[in-house]
Amino acid sequence: MDKKEIIEKHRRYLFSCVANYYEEPLVVERAKGSYVYDAEGKQYLDFFGGIVTISVGHCNDTVTRAIQEQTEYLQHLSTLYPNEPHVRLAEKLAQITPGRLQKSFFTNSGTEANETAVLIAQLHTQCQDVIALRHGYSGRSHLAMSLTGHAAWRLMPAPAPGIHHIANAYCYRCPFGLTYPSCNLKCAKDMEEAIRTTTSGRIAAFLAEPIQGIGGLITPPKEYFQEILSIVRKYGGLFICDEVQTGWGRTGGKMFGIEHWGVEPDVMTFAKGMANGAPIGATIATPEVADSMQGMSISTFGGNPVTSAAALATIRVIEEEGLVENARVMGQRLRDGLEHLKGKYPVIGDVRGMGLMQGLELVGENKKPDAEAVRRLMEQTKAHGLLIGRGGLMGNVIRITPPLNITRDEIDRALKILDLSFSHLGL
Ligand SMILES: Cc1ncc(COP(=O)(O)O)c(C=O)c1O
C-alpha cells in the first residue's frame, strides 16, 4: 500500500478516536535505533519513542534476538503452567524494585496494571475509596478512565464510584495560587482535608505518577511525596506508584522515578518501556498486599514467554549498557539546551521534567496556554526530521522522551532542529 492508501484505510476502518499526529499523518515504514523512516524513506530522529516506550532503541538487536529465540521455542502456554521466562522476569522485578515489593502479576498494558493495583489495594484494605491526582492519566478501561484526571481522556458517561481527585503539584500554575517553597506544600497537605471530607475517613490507596506524563511533565517538589504519604498512611491507605512512563531509568540516575523522592510504594505499576514495544503490563506489590487477591484471576497473555523474554532482554540492555546513567548525563545535556532555548524564545514558559523525560510548556502573554504554538511547532519539527510529543490539560506542552541510549550528537541535533523550528514560529 502507498502512503495515501494507508491513511485512507486508517480513516475508514479504525475508530475515529484512533487519532494521528500532524496535518498529514506520518506513515512510518520502518525504524532502527533512534530513527524512524517514512514511506518515502525520509529519516526522522525519534524523540518521543512510540509514546515513551522505546527504551533501548527501535528494533534493538538484543531484544529482537530474544523475541525470535523464544518464539521458536515456546510462544504461549498461559499461566496455568509455570514457565522460565515468566518466573525469571518476576524474580528480576523483585530484585530491582525498591523496598519490600516482591510479588508480580503480569498483564498486557498499563491500564490493566493499574486496574490490578487498585483491586489489590481495595481487597487488602477492605475499603473502596481511592485518591488520584488531577491531570493524571491511568489508562482507558472504565476504572482507569475514572482515575484519570483529564477530561479529554474520560469518555465514560458514568465514572466508577469511590474515586476522588485532589490538586496536583503543578508549581508553574499552582492550583492554590501559591509559590514554592513558601506554599508550604499546600497541595500535599490538602490530602487530609480531601480524606476527611470526601471519603468515609479511610482510604484504600493514593495513586500517582511520580511525574505526570500525559498531564504535561508535571514534576512535584522534592518534599512532596514524603509529605503526602505521611497523610495517606495515617488514614490506612496504600501508595500505588504508576511507573508506566517514569520507570526503567527514564528519569536518569535511578531505575524508578519515585526513587528520586525517597519513599517506598506498596504497589508499583509498569508497561510501555519495560519491554521496548512488546505489549506488557506489570503490577508488583509487597507480599501481604499481593496475597490479598485470592480466588480466580487470570490474564491469558499476561506473563507470556515471548513478552517476558522481550522484557528481560530490555532490562538486560538497560543494565549492561549503563543506560540509567546515560539518561542522567544526556538528560542534563538536553535540559541545558532546552533552558537555553527558553532564554531565546518567550513562547517557552516553563521547562520541566527529569532525565530523558522533559517538557516545554508553551504560552502567550500572562502565561496564556498556547496549544496552537505546539501544533505549529510540531509541523516544523516534522518538516526538519524530528518527532516530539504533546500533552498537558490544555494541550500546550511539548513532550520530549528519546530512547535511553540516545547519544550526545543526537541530543545536539534535536536541539538544533528545535531551535530552527522555534525560530520559524516567530514567537
Ligand atoms: C502514566 C500512565 N499510566 C497508564 C497508562 C496506560 O497504559 P496503556 O496505554 O498501556 O494501557 C499510560 C499510557 O499512556 C500512562 O502514561
The ligand as an SDF file (V2000), in Angstrom:
LIG
                    3D

 16 16  0  0  0  0  0  0  0  0999 V2000
    1.1790    7.0220   33.4010 C   0  0  0  0  0  0  0  0  0  0  0  0
    0.3710    6.0770   32.5800 C   0  0  0  0  0  0  0  0  0  0  0  0
   -0.3150    5.0880   33.1870 N   0  0  0  0  0  0  0  0  0  0  0  0
   -1.0490    4.2160   32.4940 C   0  0  0  0  0  0  0  0  0  0  0  0
   -1.1170    4.2870   31.1280 C   0  0  0  0  0  0  0  0  0  0  0  0
   -1.9490    3.2960   30.3700 C   0  0  0  0  0  0  0  0  0  0  0  0
   -1.1200    2.4310   29.6630 O   0  0  0  0  0  0  0  0  0  0  0  0
   -1.6890    1.6180   28.4040 P   0  0  0  0  0  0  0  0  0  0  0  0
   -1.8940    2.5940   27.2960 O   0  0  0  0  0  0  0  0  0  0  0  0
   -0.5810    0.6250   28.1320 O   0  0  0  0  0  0  0  0  0  0  0  0
   -2.9360    0.9470   28.8330 O   0  0  0  0  0  0  0  0  0  0  0  0
   -0.4260    5.2840   30.4440 C   0  0  0  0  0  0  0  0  0  0  0  0
   -0.4920    5.3830   28.9870 C   0  0  0  0  0  0  0  0  0  0  0  0
   -0.0860    6.3450   28.3790 O   0  0  0  0  0  0  0  0  0  0  0  0
    0.3400    6.2090   31.1890 C   0  0  0  0  0  0  0  0  0  0  0  0
    1.0090    7.1900   30.6100 O   0  0  0  0  0  0  0  0  0  0  0  0
  1  2  1  0
  2  3  1  0
  2 15  2  0
  3  4  2  0
  4  5  1  0
  5  6  1  0
  5 12  2  0
  6  7  1  0
  7  8  1  0
  8  9  2  0
  8 10  1  0
  8 11  1  0
 12 13  1  0
 12 15  1  0
 13 14  2  0
 15 16  1  0
M  END
$$$$
